[in-house]
């Protein structure tokens, strides 16, 4: 599972000009799910995201987590994070899990993030054509891959 995590002061996702999810201070997370992702990947990555210290403390050091600041999460599925660009000019998305595998894992990721954060998170809609807007705070953008945890 690959995530791009952005610290935001606000973020929203729209589908057909209607807001599907939005947050104030917190994390915008773009998630790419592979066919070999497991529930263990989801547990590890959820814990890591919620506890990652990327928010500033009183001294201005990145020393607080989204949990510490009672922040929010907006999670959006994005299979294009799994693009393979090694050959030619057209990306291949063969590593991306098909919907039959990805949707249950995406739903499990939502559930696990809510459990770790101890509150509901905002989401997009799996497979929808979405427009995402955000104000990246910092900017802070982190790439996280559950296969690189060892």
Protein Blocks (a to p, Z undefined) as FASTA:
>chain_A
ZZdddddfbdcddeehiafbdcdedddddddddfkbcfklmmmmmmmmmmpccbdcfkop
afbdfklnopacdddddfklmpcfkgojbdcfklpccfklmmmmmmmmmmmmmmmnopac
ddddehiacddddddehiacddddfklmZZ
